[in-house]
Amino acid sequence: MSWNPALDPDCPTGDDIDAIDTVIVPRARDLGGFEVRRALPAPRRQMVGPFIFFDQMGPAEFVTGQGIDVRPHPHIGLATVTYLHRGSIHHRDSLGTDQWIEPGAVNLMIAGHGITHSERMDGAAREKPQSLFGIQSWIALPKGAEDRAADFIHAPKADLPMLEGEGKQVRLIMGEAYGERAPVETPSEMFYLDALLEAGAKLPLPDNHEDRGAYVLEGEVEIAGQTFDAGKMMVFRPGDRVSMRAGANGARVMLLGGATMEGDRYIWWNFVASSKERIEEAKEAWRAGDWQNGRFQLPPGDDAEFIPLPER
């Protein structure tokens, strides 16, 4: 669909730079030949809307025979969103889901009371070199949904709304923005966008959400007279009209946010919860390893190994 020019306000200038509440520089972590950059949680920001975890994966290149191998591990109290720009990941979970995650598709795994999954680049994919570049984020679940049943929803790239025009291509990954709604139902009110901008193109942030952020994946953008290059996350004040302009080489930006949670969340390993007690219960359930009758099961087809509970 065509872009609506009426959505393009002038970029703020001067004192409007205060619209940027927080700038986050992600922490880089080497996972053994594979780097991730973690923007959330951050010292000054635990969440942006419901987004409580935001990792840039790669870009990474793997030679023939190599790839990521994340063994089965558990989650509670959150939903994972895996969105790729390059490469593919084989997802298996304890619901019996067996899904290859491809670029541009939405893959939402709702952990709720508990789920186990693995993420690998395996099988025939290892018979040639592989690339990987994308974002994995976690969405904290509202208190009323923390113990809901687990679920997995996949939406192919072709099903996602795309707004195009005036030098920009904006794909709505999840939630609602610019008058459009993505097909995957979300646990709470939110938006998540993948914006590809040509040089000089302007893009306003959605102004109908309480909490909003932007992560520069490639290139650079100008906001309120200040330039932000790749690897920076900006969080904005509620209610302000904010627009960005792509730099001379264009930019790729992830926009995210939504309604804030009812309160902070506790995070330990792969668990997110509104209370420490919930975390402790999940720790004991995983430590017990009762895959037949316990809280957690291993994924069918990938049940020969798992990640043990960390001793910390």
One Martini backbone bead per residue (centre of mass of N, CA, C, O) as a GRO file, in nm:
protein
  312
    1MET     BB    1   0.102   0.031   0.013
    2SER     BB    2   0.071   0.360   0.040
    3TRP     BB    3   0.197   0.633   0.155
    4ASN     BB    4   0.116   0.882   0.395
    5PRO     BB    5   0.204   1.212   0.393
    6ALA     BB    6   0.050   1.304   0.662
    7LEU     BB    7   0.268   1.142   0.852
    8ASP     BB    8   0.485   1.385   0.784
    9PRO     BB    9   0.653   1.551   0.989
   10ASP     BB   10   0.859   1.752   1.106
   11CYS     BB   11   1.152   1.772   1.221
   12PRO     BB   12   1.284   1.818   1.507
   13THR     BB   13   1.411   2.104   1.691
   14GLY     BB   14   1.610   2.199   1.923
   15ASP     BB   15   1.435   2.149   2.212
   16ASP     BB   16   1.323   1.866   2.096
   17ILE     BB   17   1.554   1.677   2.197
   18ASP     BB   18   1.400   1.592   2.467
   19ALA     BB   19   1.241   1.351   2.337
   20ILE     BB   20   1.498   1.207   2.426
   21ASP     BB   21   1.530   1.007   2.700
   22THR     BB   22   1.708   0.754   2.579
   23VAL     BB   23   2.037   0.610   2.532
   24ILE     BB   24   2.138   0.295   2.392
   25VAL     BB   25   2.424   0.084   2.436
   26PRO     BB   26   2.504  -0.206   2.352
   27ARG     BB   27   2.601  -0.522   2.456
   28ALA     BB   28   2.864  -0.720   2.379
   29ARG     BB   29   2.856  -1.076   2.280
   30ASP     BB   30   3.044  -1.372   2.287
   31LEU     BB   31   2.934  -1.708   2.155
   32GLY     BB   32   3.143  -1.832   1.970
   33GLY     BB   33   3.160  -1.675   1.676
   34PHE     BB   34   2.903  -1.512   1.805
   35GLU     BB   35   2.730  -1.205   1.797
   36VAL     BB   36   2.574  -0.997   2.042
   37ARG     BB   37   2.334  -0.721   2.095
   38ARG     BB   38   2.227  -0.570   2.403
   39ALA     BB   39   1.963  -0.340   2.483
   40LEU     BB   40   1.772  -0.544   2.641
   41PRO     BB   41   1.830  -0.479   2.926
   42ALA     BB   42   1.898  -0.169   3.099
   43PRO     BB   43   2.003   0.039   3.342
   44ARG     BB   44   1.767   0.268   3.243
   45ARG     BB   45   1.608   0.012   3.094
   46GLN     BB   46   1.396  -0.255   3.095
   47MET     BB   47   1.162  -0.120   2.912
   48VAL     BB   48   0.960  -0.109   2.599
   49GLY     BB   49   0.701  -0.148   2.699
   50PRO     BB   50   0.696  -0.500   2.665
   51PHE     BB   51   0.997  -0.483   2.605
   52ILE     BB   52   1.271  -0.680   2.774
   53PHE     BB   53   1.418  -0.791   2.508
   54PHE     BB   54   1.717  -0.708   2.292
   55ASP     BB   55   1.865  -0.878   2.012
   56GLN     BB   56   2.144  -0.875   1.811
   57MET     BB   57   2.209  -1.098   1.541
   58GLY     BB   58   2.477  -1.009   1.433
   59PRO     BB   59   2.654  -1.045   1.176
   60ALA     BB   60   2.701  -1.382   1.040
   61GLU     BB   61   2.945  -1.635   0.945
   62PHE     BB   62   2.929  -1.971   0.811
   63VAL     BB   63   3.067  -2.249   0.755
   64THR     BB   64   3.075  -2.546   0.657
   65GLY     BB   65   2.922  -2.719   0.936
   66GLN     BB   66   2.808  -2.453   1.060
   67GLY     BB   67   2.631  -2.321   1.359
   68ILE     BB   68   2.378  -2.289   1.556
   69ASP     BB   69   2.335  -2.442   1.908
   70VAL     BB   70   2.044  -2.436   2.086
   71ARG     BB   71   1.948  -2.587   2.336
   72PRO     BB   72   1.723  -2.689   2.530
   73HIS     BB   73   1.498  -2.447   2.690
   74PRO     BB   74   1.340  -2.236   2.915
   75HIS     BB   75   1.014  -2.064   2.970
   76ILE     BB   76   0.860  -1.771   3.129
   77GLY     BB   77   0.644  -1.487   3.114
   78LEU     BB   78   0.672  -1.488   2.788
   79ALA     BB   79   0.755  -1.362   2.453
   80THR     BB   80   0.889  -1.459   2.153
   81VAL     BB   81   1.071  -1.275   1.886
   82THR     BB   82   1.157  -1.381   1.560
   83TYR     BB   83   1.366  -1.175   1.333
   84LEU     BB   84   1.478  -1.193   1.000
   85HIS     BB   85   1.716  -1.099   0.737
   86ARG     BB   86   1.916  -1.350   0.763
   87GLY     BB   87   1.857  -1.663   0.727
   88SER     BB   88   1.809  -1.966   0.939
   89ILE     BB   89   1.586  -2.131   1.185
   90HIS     BB   90   1.543  -2.412   1.393
   91HIS     BB   91   1.230  -2.476   1.543
   92ARG     BB   92   1.170  -2.633   1.864
   93ASP     BB   93   0.901  -2.763   2.074
   94SER     BB   94   0.689  -2.888   2.336
   95LEU     BB   95   0.431  -2.876   2.130
   96GLY     BB   96   0.566  -2.979   1.834
   97THR     BB   97   0.713  -2.771   1.694
   98ASP     BB   98   0.830  -2.741   1.334
   99GLN     BB   99   1.024  -2.450   1.244
  100TRP     BB  100   1.126  -2.246   0.994
  101ILE     BB  101   1.304  -1.947   1.012
  102GLU     BB  102   1.246  -1.668   0.809
  103PRO     BB  103   1.274  -1.399   0.638
  104GLY     BB  104   1.006  -1.173   0.741
  105ALA     BB  105   0.893  -1.340   0.959
  106VAL     BB  106   0.672  -1.446   1.215
  107ASN     BB  107   0.774  -1.555   1.558
  108LEU     BB  108   0.557  -1.660   1.819
  109MET     BB  109   0.641  -1.740   2.160
  110ILE     BB  110   0.437  -1.853   2.421
  111ALA     BB  111   0.503  -1.946   2.742
  112GLY     BB  112   0.393  -1.879   3.012
  113HIS     BB  113   0.407  -2.141   3.228
  114GLY     BB  114   0.559  -2.321   2.990
  115ILE     BB  115   0.859  -2.375   2.783
  116THR     BB  116   1.041  -2.557   2.525
  117HIS     BB  117   1.345  -2.483   2.327
  118SER     BB  118   1.507  -2.477   2.004
  119GLU     BB  119   1.811  -2.347   1.819
  120ARG     BB  120   1.901  -2.412   1.476
  121MET     BB  121   2.165  -2.496   1.225
  122ASP     BB  122   2.062  -2.762   1.035
  123GLY     BB  123   2.116  -3.007   0.832
  124ALA     BB  124   2.123  -2.901   0.509
  125ALA     BB  125   2.233  -2.614   0.587
  126ARG     BB  126   2.539  -2.738   0.649
  127GLU     BB  127   2.625  -2.787   0.334
  128LYS     BB  128   2.667  -2.473   0.364
  129PRO     BB  129   2.698  -2.165   0.386
  130GLN     BB  130   2.609  -1.920   0.647
  131SER     BB  131   2.374  -1.675   0.754
  132LEU     BB  132   2.322  -1.416   1.024
  133PHE     BB  133   2.038  -1.180   1.072
  134GLY     BB  134   1.885  -1.032   1.368
  135ILE     BB  135   1.597  -1.047   1.596
  136GLN     BB  136   1.559  -1.092   1.951
  137SER     BB  137   1.261  -1.086   2.148
  138TRP     BB  138   1.093  -0.987   2.449
  139ILE     BB  139   0.767  -1.028   2.602
  140ALA     BB  140   0.592  -0.923   2.849
  141LEU     BB  141   0.351  -1.044   3.050
  142PRO     BB  142   0.076  -1.008   3.182
  143LYS     BB  143  -0.039  -1.107   3.479
  144GLY     BB  144  -0.299  -1.258   3.350
  145ALA     BB  145  -0.074  -1.435   3.146
  146GLU     BB  146   0.158  -1.598   3.290
  147ASP     BB  147  -0.036  -1.886   3.309
  148ARG     BB  148  -0.072  -1.952   3.037
  149ALA     BB  149  -0.078  -2.113   2.763
  150ALA     BB  150   0.108  -2.227   2.533
  151ASP     BB  151   0.250  -2.089   2.216
  152PHE     BB  152   0.255  -2.089   1.841
  153ILE     BB  153   0.323  -1.829   1.588
  154HIS     BB  154   0.297  -1.811   1.227
  155ALA     BB  155   0.400  -1.552   0.983
  156PRO     BB  156   0.436  -1.471   0.681
  157LYS     BB  157   0.561  -1.220   0.496
  158ALA     BB  158   0.301  -1.185   0.303
  159ASP     BB  159   0.102  -1.111   0.565
  160LEU     BB  160   0.242  -0.840   0.599
  161PRO     BB  161   0.228  -0.520   0.628
  162MET     BB  162   0.300  -0.271   0.363
  163LEU     BB  163   0.469   0.041   0.350
  164GLU     BB  164   0.497   0.265   0.063
  165GLY     BB  165   0.709   0.545   0.008
  166GLU     BB  166   0.921   0.804   0.000
  167GLY     BB  167   1.176   0.601   0.059
  168LYS     BB  168   0.990   0.364   0.197
  169GLN     BB  169   0.988   0.050   0.393
  170VAL     BB  170   0.715  -0.077   0.597
  171ARG     BB  171   0.696  -0.336   0.831
  172LEU     BB  172   0.444  -0.505   1.005
  173ILE     BB  173   0.492  -0.734   1.249
  174MET     BB  174   0.338  -0.606   1.510
  175GLY     BB  175   0.036  -0.490   1.568
  176GLU     BB  176  -0.013  -0.123   1.571
  177ALA     BB  177   0.017   0.106   1.277
  178TYR     BB  178  -0.079   0.347   1.063
  179GLY     BB  179  -0.374   0.190   1.050
  180GLU     BB  180  -0.247  -0.092   1.102
  181ARG     BB  181  -0.266  -0.465   1.121
  182ALA     BB  182  -0.144  -0.742   1.233
  183PRO     BB  183  -0.223  -1.090   1.236
  184VAL     BB  184  -0.091  -1.117   1.513
  185GLU     BB  185  -0.164  -1.179   1.821
  186THR     BB  186  -0.126  -0.999   2.121
  187PRO     BB  187  -0.082  -0.980   2.466
  188SER     BB  188  -0.054  -0.667   2.400
  189GLU     BB  189  -0.013  -0.345   2.350
  190MET     BB  190   0.154  -0.288   2.027
  191PHE     BB  191   0.470  -0.238   1.835
  192TYR     BB  192   0.634  -0.359   1.518
  193LEU     BB  193   0.911  -0.249   1.304
  194ASP     BB  194   1.039  -0.248   0.958
  195ALA     BB  195   1.272   0.000   0.834
  196LEU     BB  196   1.341   0.112   0.500
  197LEU     BB  197   1.575   0.376   0.412
  198GLU     BB  198   1.642   0.621   0.224
  199ALA     BB  199   1.802   0.882   0.149
  200GLY     BB  200   1.630   1.133   0.342
  201ALA     BB  201   1.415   0.985   0.467
  202LYS     BB  202   1.101   1.012   0.636
  203LEU     BB  203   0.998   0.911   0.983
  204PRO     BB  204   0.741   0.855   1.183
  205LEU     BB  205   0.619   0.795   1.477
  206PRO     BB  206   0.403   0.651   1.645
  207ASP     BB  207   0.129   0.834   1.839
  208ASN     BB  208  -0.056   0.573   1.986
  209HIS     BB  209   0.178   0.529   2.206
  210GLU     BB  210   0.331   0.538   2.509
  211ASP     BB  211   0.582   0.359   2.416
  212ARG     BB  212   0.904   0.443   2.248
  213GLY     BB  213   1.130   0.302   1.998
  214ALA     BB  214   1.471   0.290   1.841
  215TYR     BB  215   1.667   0.081   1.613
  216VAL     BB  216   1.980   0.082   1.464
  217LEU     BB  217   2.095  -0.141   1.222
  218GLU     BB  218   2.148   0.057   0.970
  219GLY     BB  219   2.325   0.321   0.946
  220GLU     BB  220   2.156   0.647   0.973
  221VAL     BB  221   2.004   0.898   1.195
  222GLU     BB  222   1.795   1.189   1.234
  223ILE     BB  223   1.725   1.350   1.558
  224ALA     BB  224   1.694   1.654   1.659
  225GLY     BB  225   1.998   1.711   1.528
  226GLN     BB  226   2.082   1.408   1.578
  227THR     BB  227   2.313   1.141   1.539
  228PHE     BB  228   2.249   0.787   1.463
  229ASP     BB  229   2.392   0.485   1.466
  230ALA     BB  230   2.465   0.181   1.463
  231GLY     BB  231   2.362   0.040   1.777
  232LYS     BB  232   2.114   0.228   1.857
  233MET     BB  233   1.889   0.323   2.125
  234MET     BB  234   1.582   0.503   2.132
  235VAL     BB  235   1.395   0.683   2.380
  236PHE     BB  236   1.071   0.826   2.421
  237ARG     BB  237   0.849   1.049   2.491
  238PRO     BB  238   0.543   1.081   2.572
  239GLY     BB  239   0.347   1.243   2.306
  240ASP     BB  240   0.558   1.300   2.107
  241ARG     BB  241   0.657   1.432   1.806
  242VAL     BB  242   0.841   1.204   1.596
  243SER     BB  243   1.125   1.222   1.368
  244MET     BB  244   1.313   1.074   1.098
  245ARG     BB  245   1.632   1.081   0.917
  246ALA     BB  246   1.812   0.965   0.676
  247GLY     BB  247   2.105   0.920   0.564
  248ALA     BB  248   2.320   0.906   0.292
  249ASN     BB  249   2.290   0.562   0.316
  250GLY     BB  250   2.071   0.518   0.486
  251ALA     BB  251   1.831   0.285   0.659
  252ARG     BB  252   1.776   0.057   0.940
  253VAL     BB  253   1.473   0.024   1.141
  254MET     BB  254   1.352  -0.046   1.467
  255LEU     BB  255   1.022  -0.037   1.588
  256LEU     BB  256   0.902   0.012   1.936
  257GLY     BB  257   0.618  -0.077   2.160
  258GLY     BB  258   0.375   0.048   2.410
  259ALA     BB  259   0.238  -0.064   2.672
  260THR     BB  260   0.283  -0.065   2.990
  261MET     BB  261   0.336  -0.218   3.264
  262GLU     BB  262   0.232  -0.271   3.598
  263GLY     BB  263   0.544  -0.349   3.628
  264ASP     BB  264   0.804  -0.483   3.710
  265ARG     BB  265   1.053  -0.732   3.634
  266TYR     BB  266   1.179  -1.045   3.669
  267ILE     BB  267   1.516  -1.170   3.589
  268TRP     BB  268   1.613  -1.518   3.507
  269TRP     BB  269   1.758  -1.601   3.257
  270ASN     BB  270   1.457  -1.733   3.093
  271PHE     BB  271   1.299  -1.567   3.315
  272VAL     BB  272   0.973  -1.410   3.363
  273ALA     BB  273   0.840  -1.203   3.641
  274SER     BB  274   0.638  -1.057   3.908
  275SER     BB  275   0.798  -1.275   4.087
  276LYS     BB  276   1.022  -1.463   4.269
  277GLU     BB  277   0.853  -1.717   4.310
  278ARG     BB  278   0.820  -1.794   4.012
  279ILE     BB  279   1.118  -1.838   3.959
  280GLU     BB  280   1.169  -2.062   4.170
  281GLU     BB  281   0.968  -2.268   4.055
  282ALA     BB  282   1.108  -2.295   3.776
  283LYS     BB  283   1.383  -2.388   3.874
  284GLU     BB  284   1.286  -2.652   4.012
  285ALA     BB  285   1.154  -2.780   3.761
  286TRP     BB  286   1.416  -2.795   3.588
  287ARG     BB  287   1.597  -2.946   3.791
  288ALA     BB  288   1.420  -3.209   3.808
  289GLY     BB  289   1.357  -3.337   3.513
  290ASP     BB  290   1.034  -3.399   3.455
  291TRP     BB  291   0.938  -3.478   3.135
  292GLN     BB  292   0.661  -3.632   3.181
  293ASN     BB  293   0.516  -3.468   3.460
  294GLY     BB  294   0.611  -3.191   3.446
  295ARG     BB  295   0.631  -2.863   3.352
  296PHE     BB  296   0.855  -2.973   3.160
  297GLN     BB  297   0.942  -3.035   2.819
  298LEU     BB  298   1.073  -3.180   2.547
  299PRO     BB  299   1.141  -3.171   2.225
  300PRO     BB  300   1.040  -3.322   1.966
  301GLY     BB  301   1.343  -3.432   1.809
  302ASP     BB  302   1.498  -3.265   2.079
  303ASP     BB  303   1.578  -3.487   2.357
  304ALA     BB  304   1.905  -3.550   2.414
  305GLU     BB  305   1.924  -3.246   2.524
  306PHE     BB  306   2.028  -2.978   2.761
  307ILE     BB  307   2.015  -2.694   2.959
  308PRO     BB  308   2.127  -2.631   3.245
  309LEU     BB  309   2.104  -2.500   3.539
  310PRO     BB  310   2.230  -2.243   3.668
  311GLU     BB  311   2.491  -2.160   3.917
  312ARG     BB  312   2.320  -1.852   4.039
   0.00000   0.00000   0.00000
